[in-house]
Amino acid sequence: MVTYKYVALTPEGAKVNGVVDAIDEFAAVTRIKAQYPVVIKIDPVVKNEKLAFLSQDINKKVDPKALSVMCSQFSIMLQSGMNIAICMDMIANQTEDKKLAAMLHESAQDVSHGASVAASFEKNCEGLPVTFIETIRAGEMSGTLENSFKTLESYYSKSYQLAQKVRSALAYPIFVIIVAIVVLFVVMIKVMPTLTSVFGDLGGEIPTSTKVLIAMSDFFQAWWWLIAGILIVAVVSFVLYGRTEKGKIFQAKLMLKMPSLGNINTLNGAAQFANTMAALLQAGLPVGNALSVTGKVMDNYLLGLDVRRMVDQVEAGHRLGDCMRSSSNFPQILQEMTAIGEETGELEQTLEVIGAYYTNESDYAIQKAISKLEPTIMVFLAVFAGFIVISIYLPMFTMYDLM
């Protein structure tokens, strides 16, 4: 809803000022004229940009789990014949996500004043994915809105489960690496300077491993600011380069070509393409529109670029299967299964099946990579810790001889 301030005349000719909420200026004038016959002036209320910035939620993205639950609730309520605006208010009162609740309340007001469901969602919440908006819009146009919500519920449920599996699989290795880095800095900055002064006071021959550790400690103490500066510059440069067209393509290629991780990213991309296309086609979108939306939501920029290129080819009369074969970044099985589904007229069902297949393959690849990563990390930590322990304890035996 948009708030408008107005100046109008009463039937007696008196001038009045006021505000009114409406979906657009035309609707606002209609509401004002229901009370006052003449509208002299009407303007939208401009909010204070600084206050608006402070009130914004830093994280604009909506949680996939909350989206999945919300879509499930919409599907059940709409199938029972309930009005969509009432559904929005009821779900808003039940959801724990404050951002979703506020968005649903505002959308309910817009819908009750004649706005479409997709348009109200799009206007009131920037964090909603384009897949969600376009699927709802297609459901409204085809009169199958409850089916669209049901499809989205399954789609976001799968996305949330896959994300949770990745997070849980990576949690332990990341924790171990962080602890190792912290221990390294503590040893180099706090422990080694103390031991170095003791070794220097007692004299004697210091083992080579201890000399290496002392040299590393001295380097960290003397040049920590340079190391930190180089790391910051490198990260900032990489991020800024990643925002350019060449940088996006380079990073996307790198993510697809890296050992082990490249295979995982390719499988994830194939699953995302198949699941998103299946959801959009089941909602009633034409193939060209479904490709356009899918290209925007692909996590890998290079894969998204390939999908967006297919839009013009499909609209020019080419078959989707042939367009898929022209891309060297998607797996061959996905390309062939898409072509088969298109030829048999079962494209939605085929994509849904192949999407589930690649989701399982991606999950298996992640678990396999983690199973190899964990022992590798443990071996590295054992060598790292052993080097430090030996470097510290060897000179102590020399110290005992000198005492």
N, C-alpha and C positions, 0 to 999 in steps of 0.2 A: 504494500500500500504506500501511496505517496501523500504527504500532507501538503495541502494548499492553503494559503491565506488569501482572503478575498475582501472586496468592498462591494456592497450591494445596496439596493434601495428597497424599503418595505413598500407594501401597497399604499401606505399613506405618504410616501415620498421621503421618509427619513433615511439617512445614511447609516449603515451598520457595518462593522468589521467582524471577522471571524475566521475560523479555520475549519477545514473539512478533510477527511481521509477518503481517497478514491484510487482506483487502479490507474486512471489517466485523467487528463484535463477535461475531456468531454464528459466523463462520468461525474467529475466534481461539479461541473456547471449544472448538470441535470439534477444533482442532489440539492444544490443551492437554490435553484429555481422552484423546487418543491415548496420552499418557504418564502423566498423573495423573488418577485417577478423580473427585476432588472439586476444584472451582474455588471458592475462598472469595471472591476479589475480583479484578476486572479493570477497568482504567482505561486510556484512551488516553494516550500520552505527550505532554505539552504542551511544544512547543519554545519556547525562549527567543525572544520576539518581536523583541527588538533584534537578536539574531544572525540571525534569519530575515530581517529587513529588510535587513541588511548583505549577506546572501548572495544576495539576489534580483537578478535581471538587470534593469537599469534599463529596457531596451527589451523589453517583454513580447511584442511582435509577432514572429511567425516570418516569416522571409524567404520571399516567394512563390516564388523560384527554388528554394530548398531544399525547399519543400513540393512543387513540381512534380516534382523529381527523386525525392523520397521516394515519391510516389504512383505514379510510373512503375515504381519498383522493386517496390512492393507488388503492382501489377497483374501484372507478369511472374511473380513468385514464386508468387502465389496461383493463377494459371492453370496452373502446373506441379504443383499439388496439395500444396504445402508448408503445414505448420501455421502459423497466423497468429502464434503466440507466437514460434516459431523465426524467422519472417520479421522480426519486430520486433527481435530480438537481432542478427540478421545485418546489417540495415540500420543499426542503431545503431552497430555496429562500423565501418561504412563511411562514415557521414556525417561531414563536417567541422564541422557546426554542433553545438557542444557542448550547447546547450540541447535541440535535437532528440534528440541521442544519449541524454542523461539521461532525457528524457521517454519515449523508446522502451524503454529498459531497465526503467523502473518499470512501464510499461504491460504489458510482456511478463510481468512477475511477476503483475500483476493478472489478465491473461487466462488465465495458466496455473492460477490458483486459481479460475477460473469466472466472472470479470467479463466483461461485453461489451466489444467493441473500442471502441465509441463512448464508453461510460461511463469506460473507463480513460483514453482520450485526454482527455476532458473534465475528469477529476479531476487528472491529472498535469501538464497544460500549459495555463495560462490564455491563452497567446498564440495558440492555434489559433482560426481564425475560426469563427463559428457555422455558416457554410456548409459547412465541412469536417466538423464534428461531425454535423450533421443529414444530410448526404449519406451518411456512413458508417453512421449509424443506420438510414437507409432501406435501404441495401444489405444490412445484416445481417438486417433483417426480411424482405426479399424473397429472400434467398439469392443475391444477385448482388454480393457484396462486391468481387470483382475488377473488375467493370464500373464500380462506383462509384469505385474508385481510378483507373481509366483516364479516366473523365470528369473527375475532379478534376485529373488531370495536365494535360489539355488546357486546362482552365479557368485554372489558376494559371500555366501557360506563357503564355497570352494576356495575363493581367494583368501579368506581369512584363515582357513585351516592350513593352506599352503604356507602363508606368511608365518604362522605360528610354528610350523615344523621347521622352517628355516631358522627362525630366531632361537628356538630351543636347541637346535643342532649346533649353532655357532656360539652359543652362550659360554660353554665351557672353554673352548679354545681361546676365545677373546679374553676371558677372565684370566687364564693362565698367562697369556702374553703380556697383559697389563701388569700383573704381579711381577713378572720377570723384569720388565722395564723399570718398575719402581724400585725393586731390589738392586738392580744395576746402578741406578742413580744414587741410592743411599750408600752403597759400598764405595762408589767412586768419589763421592763428595764428602761423606762423613767418616767412614771407617778407615779407608786407606791413608788419608793425611795423618791420622793419629799413629797408625802402625809405621808409617814412613819415618816419622820423627823418632820413634823408639828404635827402629833399626839403625838410624843414623847415629844415635847417641852411643849404642853398644858397639858399632863397627862390625867387622866381619864380612865374609863373602855372602852376597845375596843371590839366591837362585835366579836363573834366567826368567822363569815364569813370573816370579815376584817382581823382577825389574819391568817386565812387560805390563803387569798390572799397575805398578807405580807410574809408569810412563802414561798409561791410559788415564789414570786418575789425575795426574798433573795437567794433561791435555784438557780433560773435562773442566777442571777448575779454572784454567786460564782462558779457555775459548768457549765456555758454555753459551755466552751471549752470541757468538758467531754461529754456533751450531743451531741455536734457537732461531736466529735471524734467517739463516739459509732455509731451514724447514718452513718457516712462515712464508718466505718469498716463494718457495717452491709450491706450497699448497695454494697460495693466492694466485700464482701464475697459472697453475693447472686448472683452477676453478674458472678464471677469466677466459682462458683458452677454450675451456669446455663450453663456454656460452657462444662461441663463434660457430659458424656452419662447419668449417673444417675441423674445429676441435670436437664438435659433437660426433661427426663421422669417424674421426680418429679414435675417440674413446669407445664408441660403439663397436668398431672393428676390433679394438683391443680386447673388449669384453667377450667377443665371440671367438677370438683366436687363442686366448690364454689356455695353458694346459689345465685340464680338469674343469676349471671354472668356465671355459669357453663352451664345453659340452653342456654344462648345467644351464648356462644362459640361453643356448640355442633351444634346449628342451623347454625351458620356461617360456621363451618367445613363441614356440609352436603351440604350447598349451594355451597361452594367452590369446593368440590369434583364433584358434579353433573355438575356445569357450566364448569369446566375445562375439564372434561372427554368429555362432549358434544362437546365442541369446537375442541378438538383434534381428536375425532372420525369423526366429520364432515369434518375435513381437510384431512382425509384419513389414519391416523395412525392406526396400528393394536392395539388391546386391550392391549397387553402386553407393548408396547411402550408408549401408552397413560397413563397406570397406573404408569410406571416408571417416566414419566415427572410430573404427578399429585402429586406423592409422594414427589417430590422435592420442589413443590411450596406450599404445605399445610402450613398454618400459625401455626397450632398446631402440635408440634413435634410428639406426640403420634399417632395422626391420620395419619400423614405422614408415620410413621413407619408401621402402619397397612396396608396402601396402598402399600408400597414398598414390604411388605411380600407377597402380593397377586400376584406380578409379577411372581415369581417362580412357584406358584401354577397354574396360568393361563397357563404359558408356559409348565407345566407338563400335561396339558389336562383338568384341573378342570374348571368348569363353573364359570363365574364372580359372579353370584348370590350366589353360594355356598361359594365362598371366602368371600363375603360380610357378609354372615350370621355368619361366624366364628369370626367376629370382634364384640366385645361387646361395642365399643365406638361410632359406628354410629347408628343413629336412625333406628328403625325397619321398618318404612315406606320406608325409602331409600333403605334398604336391599331388601324388598319385591318388590318394584317397579323396581329396577335394574334387579332382577331375571325375572320379568314379561316381561320387555323390551327385555331382552336377548332371552327369549323363543319365543316371537312373531317376532323377527327380527327387532324391532323398538327401539333399544337401544339408538341411538343418540337422537331421538325425545322424548323418555321417560325421559332421563336424562335432557334434556332441560326443559321439563315441571316440573319435580320434583325440578330442580334447581331454577326455578322461584318461585315455591311454598315455598321452604325453605328461599329464599331471602325475600319474603314477611313476612314469619313467624318470621325471625330474626329481620326485621324492626319493626314489631309489638311488639316483646319481648323487644326490646331496648326502644321503646316509653313507654311501660308499666312500665319498671324498672325505667325510668327517672321520670315518673309521681308519683311513690312511693318515689323516692329519694328526690325530691324537697321539699315536705312538711316535710320529716324527717329532712332535713338540716335546714329548717326554724325553726322547733321546737328546734333543738339543738342550733341554733344561738340565739333564744329567751331566752332559759335557760342560755346560756353562757353570753349573754349581761346583762340579768337580775341579775345574780349573781355578775357581776362586778359592776353594777350600785348600787345595794343594799349595797355591801361591801364598796363602796366609800361614799355613802350618809348617811348611818347610823351613822358613827362616827362624821359626820358634825353636826348633831343635838346635840350630846354630847359636841362638841366644842362650840356651841352657848351657851349652859348652863354654860360652864366654863368661858366664856368671860365676 
